Amino acid sequence: MTPCDHAPAHIRAIAPYQPGKPISELAREMGLDESAIIKLASNENPLGISPKARAAVAAGIDELALYPDGNGYALKSALAARLGVALNQLVLGNGSNDVLELAARALLAPGSSAVYAQHAFAVYPLATQATGATGIEAPAKDYGHDLAALRAALRPDTRIVFIANPNNPTGTLLDNADLYAFLKIVPADVAVVLDEAYGEFLEPAQRAPSIAWLAEFPNLIVSRTFSKAYGLAGLRVGYAVCHAAMADLINRVRQPFNVNSLALLAATAALSDDAFLAESKRVNDAGMAQLTAGFRQLGLDSIPSAGNFVCVRVGDAARVNRELLQRGIIVRPVGNYGLPEHLRVSIGLPEQNARFLVVLGEILTCHSRESGNPVRTSDQPDNLDSRVRGNDAQT
């Protein structure tokens, strides 16, 4: 016997979350030049970080010998002013993953349950399992959340229902009226964690008035992040907005210095960089059009996405992924989400998107020749039109 053998069974049964493959790891494995590798796997911002965030990080280097502000006052104050909420309604996290796990730790225990959708973010079942609670997966509808199925899955012992909007990895988006109706019928003692990690990529009319809903629904927790549109994935900073009593409860299980000094400075500065945020959305919109047009030309079906990524059906996704890696392109296989024929592709810069499409077309053409079935494409990869190649991706 070892100490590990005495660990709770629900902990020993956890299959750890597998992040996207780093560029450096692929370079070592394949003997490739790092500078030639394209990573379209982790929904990162291809523009990098906000100039304001970069300046704030540079200015804060000399303070790294000191502990960060454990309360995150400056960032909370900026968020409170921008969102129109009180400081005591905010919880800061080491990325929004941390916020999701904190909510699970505060509200779940053995003998309770949490509900989430099929094809939804993998952290929901992991965070649930880590508490010893039971995870309940409701069947998806058109690759997204079926709110009726989620409601039907609730049990008397359910304490949390997780909803990603837009959803990761499929990119599906719920109708705001349907989401509001769902909140109205969820029992008041069940917390609804609304994960809006990709909300900044939505058009204004698409965005749910979730912060305004907090006044009506004390059981609502809205989770957001600076990792995606704000480009701060490497610094790990996210936050939750909720009722003051809920925030107080969650903060009781939060580590006092869970967000580091540079992350606090960068997020506070990034929050005010509206120009960078607007450019990030513009590049994402153009890249989404570029990739989806390319998939259509290759005869591939993709799931309509409201995020900064798109799921495309390629057939033998594991094989296609291996061959993309061999050619220095990292995307995300999603077989662990019950989508073995799909790859999730993050939106990159125009030239990155174009190279991915050309290489993908070459791989699929080779596969079709091996099988004796012609590839379903309106143009061969070398003839992809200018929109796909990114020549006019600014439009």
N, C-alpha and C positions, 0 to 999 in steps of 0.2 A: 504493500500500500504506500501511496505517496500523498502529500497534501492535495494534489490535483484530484485524487480519487474521492476526496471528501467534498469537493465543490458541488454546489447544487446541480441537479441533473439538467435543469433548464439552461444553465450557463454552459455546461459541457456540450450541450446539443446545438449551440449556436454555430452556424456557418458564417464566418466573418464576411463583412462587406468587402467586395473586390473593387477597388478604385480603378479608374482608367490607367492604362499602362503609361508610365513616364517616358519621355523622349530618350532620356539617358539609358534607361533599361533596354529599350528596343535597339539603341545603337550598340550596346554591349552584346546583346543576343545575336544580332544579325551582322555585326561588323560594319555598320553603316555610319556615315558622317552625320552627326547630330544636326548640323545646319541644313541638311537636305531632307530631314524628316518633317512631315506635316502631322500635327496632332489635331484631330477633329473628334475627340472622344469624350471630353469632360465638360462640355457646355461652357467653356471659358470665353472671355471677351477677346476677340482677335486684335482689338485695338490696344490691348494692354491696360494700363491704369490711367486714371485722370491726372492731368498735369497738376491740379491743385493737391491731389492726394500724394503725388510724387514729392512735391515741395514740402508738404507737411511731414512726410517720413524723413526726408533729409534734415529738416530742422529739429527733429526729435531724437536723432541718433545719440546726442551727448547725454540724454537722460536715461539711457538704458540700464544704468547701474541702480536705478530706483524702481521700486515696485509701481505698477500702474495704479491708476485710480480704480479701486475695487468696485466703486459704484458707477463709474463711467459717466460722471456728471455732465461733462461737456457734450458728449455724444447724445446722451438722453435729452439734454436741453435742446439740442438742434433737432432731434427727432420730434420732441413734444411740440416745438414751434411749427415744424413743417406739417405735422399730422393733426394738430389741434387736440392733443390729448395731454393728460397730466403726467408728470414724471413718475408717479407711483403706478402708472399703468404699463410701464415698460420693463422688459427683461432682456438683458444683453446675453449673447451666447458666442461661443467659439465656433462661428458659423451657424447657420440655421439648423444643421444637424444636432448641434448641442442643445438648441432650444427645444427641438422635438423630443430629445431624450430626457431633458429636464421635465417637460410636461408629463412624460410617461412615468418618470420616477416619482413625481409628486402625486400622481393620481391613480396609478396602477399598483396592484399587489397580487400575490397568489390568491386565486378565487375570484378575481375580476377578469374582465375581457375588454378588448379593443377591437374595433371594426375598421376595415380598410378595403379598398377595391382591388380586384384582380388587375394586374398590370400597373399598379401604383408603386410609388417610390419604395425601394427595398428597405429603407431605414425604418419604416413603420412596423413591419413584423419584427425586425431586429430589436428595436427599442422596447416593443411589447414583450418579447421573449426574455429579454434581460431582466425584467421585473418579476418574472414568474407568472405573469398573467397569460391568458389564453388569447391568441390572435384568431380573428374570424375574417375570412376573405369573402367578400361579396362578389358575385360574378359581374364582369364588365359588360358594357353595352357599347358597341362600335369602338372598342379599344379604350373606352373612357369610363368614368364613374356613372353607374346607374343608381340614381338617388333613391328610387323605389326599392331596389335591392339592398342598398345600404340600410334603409329604414327597416326593412323586413329582417335584416340580420341582427339588429339590436336585441340584446337579452336583458333580463332584469339586473344582471351583474355587469353590464357594459358601462364603462366609465369614460371612454374616449372613442370618438370616431374621427379618423384622419381623412382629410380631403385635400388633394393637390390640385390647384387651379391656377394656371394650366398644369396638366398632369405630366410628370416625368416617369417613364421615358416616351410616352406616346404623343404628348403635345396637345391632347384634347382639352377643350374648354367648355365649362358649364354655362348655361344661360343664367343670367343674374336673377331673373324672376324665379326660376326653378330652385336656385340655391337659397334664395330668401324663403321660399315656401318650405324647403327642407328644414331650415333653422326653426321655423314656426312649429313644426310637428315633432322635433326631437325633444325628448323629455328634458326638463330643466336640470336634472342631475347628471346629464351626460355632456361632457365637454366636447365641443366641435373644434378640432384643430384645423384651421384653414391655411394651408401651406401655399403662399403666394411668391415663391422664389423667383418666378419668371414674369411677375406682373408688370414690370417696367417695359416689357416688349409688346404689351397690348396697346391697341388704340384706346384713347380715352373713353370712348363709348362702350368698350368691351369690359372695362375694369369694374369689378364689383365695388359698391360703396361699403366695403367691409368695415372700415374704421367707424363710419356712422352707425353701422349695425350694432356696435358694441354697447351703445346706450340701451338698446332693446334686448340684447341677449347677453346676460352676464356669464353664460357658459361658453361664449365664443373666444377662441384664442387665434389671433392672426399672426402667422409666422412669415418673416421676410429675411432677405439676405443681401449682403454687399458683394457676394462672390460672382454674380452673373453680370448684369448690365453695368455695375459699377467697377468690375474688373479687379476685385480684391480677393480672389479665391485663395491666393497664397498666404494672406494675412488672417483669414478665418474670422469673420465677424458677421453676426446676424442678430436678429432681435425678434421679440414677440410683443404684441400689443394686446391687452386684455383688460378685464375688470380689475380694479385695484386689489380686491381680495384675492383674486386668482394670481396676480403678479406677486403678491406677498407670499403666497404658498409656494409658488415655483422658485422664487428667490431663496427660499429656505434650503433647497437642495443644490443651489448653484455654488460652485467654488468661488471664493472671494476675488480671485484674480484670473477669471476664466478668459478674459479678453486682454490681449497684451497691449502695451503702450503704443506701439506703432500702428496697430490695428485701430485703436481708438482714435488716434490722430488722423489716420488716412480716411476712415469712414466719415468722421466729422467734416473733413474738407471735401470729400467726394460728394457728400450730400448737397453741397452748394454749387456743384459744377454741372449746371443744367445743360451747358453747351456740349460737354462730353457725353452726357446721358442721351441727348438728342442725336448726336452723331452715332452713338452705339446702336440706337434703334434704327437709324437710317441704313447703316451698313448691314444690320441684321435683316431688315426688310428686303434689301436688294439681294443679299445672299440667299435668302429663302426662295425668292423668285428664280434665281439662277439655278439652285439645286433642283427645285421641283420641275423646272423646264427641262433640265438635263435628264431627270428620271423619266419624264414623259417621252423624250426622244429615245431613251434606251428601252422603252416599253415596260417600265417598272412601276408598280403601284406603291404609293407612299401614303402615310396617314396624315391628313391635314393637321398642321401644327401651329399652335399659338406661342411657342417658345422660341428659343434660339438654337433649335435642333429639329431634325425630322427623322422619322422612322421609315425606312424603305425596305420593301420585301425583295430579297435577292435570291431566294431559293435555299441553297445550302449555305447558310450564313456563316457557319463555322469555317468552311473551306474558303469562302470568299474573304473572310476576315484574315485568315492565315496568309493568303496571297497578297492582300493589301499590306500586311505587316512586312512581308518580304520585300515589298517595293517602297517601304518607308512611309506608309500612311497608316495612322492609328485612328480607328473609329471604335464604336462600342457595340459588341455583340450583346443581344438582349435575350438570349435563350433562357437565362435565369428568371426572366419576367414572364415566361410562358410564350415567348415569341421567337422560336428557333429559326424562322426563315427571315427575320428582320435584322437590320443593323441600324443603330442610332447614330446619326451623323450631325455633329455640331456645325453651325454656320461659321465659316472662316472668312478670310479675306478673298476677294474675287479670284486672285491667281491660285490660292489654295483650293478653293471650290472647283475651279476649272481643272486643275491637275487631278484631283480626286475623281472627277467624272470621266476624264479620259482613261485613267488607269482602270477604273471600275468597268468601263465599256470594253477595254481590252481583255480583262479577266473573263467577263461574261461571254464575249465572242469566242474565246478559247474553249470555255466550257461547252458552248453550244456545238462547236465543231467536234469535240470529243464525244458528245452524246448523239450527234447526227441530227440535232434539232436546230433549225435556224434561230438565231437570236431575234427577239421581237424588238426591233428598233427602227425608227424612221430614218435615222442617219447612222452610219458607222462612226465609231469614236473619233476618228481623225477629221470628220466632217461636222462636228458639233458646231452649231451656229454661234454667232458672236455673243448672244445673250448668255449662253451656257459657258463660253470661254471667259466671260467677265469683261469683254471689251467695252460694253456699255452698262456695266453693273451699277453705275452711278445714277441711272435713270429709274 
